[in-house]
Amino acid sequence: VHRATLAALHEGTILGEREVVNGVTAAEVVETFRAVAEIQQQFGPEACHRYVISFTESAEDVFNVLELADYGGLAREAVDVVPLLETAEALEGADRLLDAILSDPGYREHVRVRDNHQEVMLGYSDSTKESGAMAAAWLLHGAETKLVEAAARHDIKLTLFHGRGGAIGRGGGPMSRAIMAAAPHSLDGTLKITEQGEVVADRYANFDIAMRHLAQLTSAVLIASSPGHEQQAKDAQVRGHTILEELAERSAQVYRSLVWEDPDFEAFYVAATPIGELSHLAMGSRPAARGGGAVSLEKLRAIPWVFSWAQARLFLPAWYGLGSAVEAYEAERGHGATESLQDLYRESPFLAGVIDVMEMAIAKVDLSVARRYAGLAPKPSADRIWELIAAEYE
């Protein structure tokens, strides 16, 4: 949207007359920046100064925001640009992105004016939808490590903004465990996370529960930021890197072979979950699919994707792929492989956090109910796909 808007502005296209992407006009994009400028003028710069870029792919995406701020009458020095990394490719290249933007003299000066501080948001929902839970967790953990190292190279303060959802398939689960599993030095006494939707009511509607939740978060951040814990996490990460890399890679292969590469899976999913009905419910801030139209895996947002599997009592995005990865690792390594995994589970806060959350997700699965939903899908492909899912569950 930003790239197309700037192209329209550079060509001198009259604002509002040219559609950009997904029905958004250049006028609407620029109006966002004007609104931020008005808010800051009325209430001060702290009232609204962060601009998050969904699906950031390159340094150009970051630079475009500052150029659009010029068009909207918003001072560049009054806005923090926050790239949001959501895909496997973006997470793997997190350090390269930070290096690229901080190596640009103009943007480096912008960061200097903003107190030498850069915020980066990590997306849990779409990365899990793309690669599966185990692979996404490892990608996110790796991105945290790379970003910490890149920030140190450029001598800036880094805040990682964790875009977690409430459901396990969107990075949810016990937050204190997730904090303890963070990469070494990625917290340093600070925490920024999204609390959204049903999570707000669940954790904050009752005063005592809210205070208890905040106390647990504070405790986890303090412990995870302590030198002893960070050293333990770092040692376990070094010792277990090969194992974790293999588990992540294998689980992603199994997950993607079903969800993204099986030609019959999309039809099975649409028929075997209530995604069609959920898509018509006005229960979220955005439509179920990007760009509207019929449900497709490519366009479907992560929230209805996870919610539909929950309604079918299968919770597939939260666990699918890990079982095969563990089984293959043990079969190839033979004697002592299980003990190696058990040792790493005890030593690594990261692996312990991943396994514990998946265990909780699997405990919620009701295979008898899920099988009834699967019976709604067209045969014979439905039977084949159901057997794959049931085998992976086992």
N, C-alpha and C positions, 0 to 999 in steps of 0.2 A: 504493500500500500504506500509506504513512504517513497520508495523508488519511483513508482508510477506518478505519485503526486508531484514530486520534484521535476520529473520529466515534463509534466503538464505545465508547471509554473515556469520552467525554463523556456518552453515553447511559446509562452505568453498566452496560453489558453485561458479564456475567461473562467474565473472560478465558479463552480456550480454547474457548468454546462457540460463538463466532461466527466464521465464515470471512470473511476480508477480501477478498483478491484472489489469484487463482492458487493457491488452497488454503492461503495463509499466514494463520495466525490472529493476532489481536491479542496473544495470549500469546507467540507466537514472536517477534514484532517487539520487544516490550518486553524479552524475555529477552536479546536481542542487547545492549541497553544495560546490562543487569545483568551480563552476562559481561564487558563492557568495564570496568565499575566494579570487578569482582573482579580482573581482570588488573592494573589500575592499583594496587589495594590491595596486591597481592602483589609486583608487580615494579616499581612506579613508573609515573607518568603517561606517560613516554616509550615505554613498552612497547606502548601501543595508544591513540592519541588522535585519529586521523583517521577521519571518517565520510564516505564518498563517496556522493553521491546520484545514482544512474543516471537519465538522461533528465530532468534538472531542467528545469522549465518556467517557474517563477515564484518570486518572493521567498518566497511562502508555503511552498514546498517546503523552503527553507532554515530558516525559522523553526520549522517542524514538528519538525525534528530536535531542536532545543533543548527543545521542549515534551515530546517523547517521552523525552528524557534525564531529565527530572524524574520521569516515571512509572517509569523504570528505576532510579532511585536513583543516577544518574550526574551529578556536578556539572557544570553548564553550562560553567564556566570550565576544565574539564578536557578539553574536546573541541574539535577543529577541524572545522568543517563545510565540506566540499569539494563544491560543485556540479559535476556532470559534464554538459557541454554536448555533445550528440550529433547533434541534428537541424539542418537548415538554418535553421529558425525560431529555434532556441535560439542558434545561432552568430551569426546576424545581429543578435540582440538581446542579445549578451553584455554590452555596456556598460550597457544599460538595466537588466539584472539586477543588476549590481554596484552601479550607482547606487541602485537600490531597496533593496537590503539594507543598504548603508552609510549610507543616509539615515534608516534607522530607528534612533531613539535607543537602544533596547534592544540591538539587534544591534551598533551601533557601539561601545557600551560593552563588549560581549562581545569584539569584535576588539581593543579597547584592552587588555583584560586579557590577550589572547593575543599580546602584544608587537606590536600594530598590524600583524599579518600575516594575509593572506588567501590561501588556495590555491584555484585553479580548475583543474579537469581538462578537457581537450579530447579528445573522442572521435573517433578516425580511422576506425574500422571501420564503424560505423552511418552516419556522415555520407557515406562513400564509397558504401555500399550504396544510400543514398537518392538521391544526386545525381550519382554518377560521380566518377572520380578527379580530373579537372581542376577541376571545380566545387567539390568538397570541399576540395581543397588551397587554393583561393582563399578559400573561406569560413573555413577555419581560420586562414589568414594574416590575413584581415580581423579575425577575432575576437581574435587576439593583439594587433593594433594598437589595437583599441577598448578592450580590457581594460587595456593599459598606460596609455592616456590616462585612463581612469576611475580607476585606482589613483592616478595622479598628482593628480587632482582632489580625492581624499579623503585624500591624504597617508598612504597605507598602503604596506607592503611586499607585493609580489605575487609568488607563485610559480605558474608555469604548469606543470601536470603533464600531460605528453603521453602519452595512452593509445594508443600505437602497437602494432600487432601485428607479427608476423614477416613475413607475406606482403605483397607490394607492394600488393595490393588492400585492405590494412588499415593502410596507413601505413608499411609496412616498406621495406626497401632499405638502401643504405649510410647509416648514421646520421650520419657526418660531413657528408655532402652535405645531409642534412635539417637539421642544426643550422645550417649556413651559410646556408640559405634562410629562417631564422626572421625574423620581423618585427623591425625596429629596436627596441632597448631591451627586447625580450621575454626576453632571457637575463640580461644584466648580470652575467656571470660565474657563473651557476648553471644547473643542468640537472636536471630530474626527468623520467624516462621509465619506462614499463613495460618490463620484460624478462621475457618469459613463454614458456611452452611450449617448442617446439623451439629457440627463440632462446637459451635458457639453455644448452642442451647445445652449440649451435653456437658460441657466443661465449665460454663460460666453462669448458667441460669440460677444455680443455687450458690449462695455466698460461701458456705463452708466448703463445698466441692471446688469452687473456683480458687479459694485460698490454698486448699490442699494441692491442686494441680499446679499452681504457680510456685508453691514451695518445692514440689518435686522437680519442676523445670530448673529452678535455681540451684537446687542440690546437685542435679545431674551436670549442669554447666560448670559448677565449681569443681566437681570431681574430675570431669572430663578435661578440664583445663589444667589440672595439677601435673607437675613434672613426672611423678611416678606413673600416673595413668597414661600420659602421652608416650612415655618411654616404652611401657608395656605394649601399647597399641602399635607403636612403630616397629618394635622387635617382632611382634606377631605378623605384621604386614610384610616384613622382609622375609621371614622364615616361610610364611604361607603363600607368598605371592604366586608361585607356580601353580599351586593347588587351586587357589581362588580364581586365577586366570582361566584354568582349564574348566572348572565348574561353570564359570560365567559363559565361556564360549560354547560349551556343550549344551547348556540349558537354553541358550539363545537359539542354537541350531534346531533343537527339538521344538521350541515354542514357535519359531518362525516357519518351520516346515508345516506346522498345522495351520496357524492363523493367517499367514501371509502367502504361503506357497501352495497350499492344498486348494485346487480349483473348486471343490465342493463346500469348503468351509463357510464361506459367506452366506450361502443359501441356508446351510444348516443353522448358523447363528441367528439369522433373521427369523427362522421358523421356530427354533427351539428356545428362544428367550422372548420376553415381552417388549423387545426394543421398539417394535412398530407402535405399540400403544404408548410407551414412554415418550416417544418422539412427539406425540401430540399433547402431552401434558405441559401446561404453562407453569412449570415448577422451578425453573432456573433462570439465571440472569441472561442466558444466551440460548439460541436454538441448539437442538441435539447434534446437528451436523453443520460443519462449516460450509457456507455457500448455499445452504438449504437444499431442497430437492429430496429424492429418495435416499433411504438409509444405505450407506456404503461404508465399509471398514475404513477406507482412506479418509473420508470426510468426517466420520463420526468422532465427536469429542470424547475425551476420556471419562467424563462423569457418567453419561448414560451407558457407555461401554461397560464400566465396572458395575453400575447399578443393575443393569439387565442380567448380568451373571449372578448377582446377589439374589435377585428375585427368583431365578431358576435354581437357587440353592447349590450352585456349583462353584462360585467364587474363582473361576478358572484363571483370571489374570494374576491372582495372588500367589499361585504355587506351580503352575504348569511348567514343566521342563526340569525342575531341580531333581526329581526322583531319578530320571534317566541319567542325568549328569553324575549323580553319586554312584549309581549302579555301574555305569561304565568305568568310572575311576577305580572302583574297587575290583572290577573284573580284570582290568588291564594291569593294575599294580599287584594284585594277588595278595600274598601273605603280608600283613602289617598295614595294608591300606586303610582298613576301618579304624585301626588304632591311630593312624596319622590324622584322620579326619576328626576323631574324638579329641585328640590332643589340641588340634588347632581350634576346635570349638571352645575348649576350656581357656585357651590363651588369647584368642582374638575377640575383642569386643564387637568387631564388625561382623564376623561370621556368626557369633552367638546371637546378635541382634536379628540377623536375617533369618536364621533357622527358627528362632523362637516365634517370630511373627508369622512365618509360613506354617509353623505347627498350629498356631491358633487359627489360621485361615482354613487349614485342612480339617480341623476339629469342627468347624462350622458347616462343612459340606454335608448335605443329605443326599446321598446317591440315589435313594429310592424316588425322591421327589424329582431330582434332576433327570432321572431316566424317563419319567412321565412327560416332562417337557421335551426331551429328545424325541419322544414318540410322535411329536407334532411335525417333525421335519420329514422331508420327502425321502423315501427309500429308493434304491438300496444304499445310497451314499450315506444316509443318516446312520445306518447300522455300523458301517465301517468307521465313521468318525467317532461314534459313541464308544466303540471298542478301543480306539486310540486313547480317548479321554479316560475311560475306566481303567485301562492298563497303566496309564501314567499316575492316576490316583493311587492305585495299589503299590 
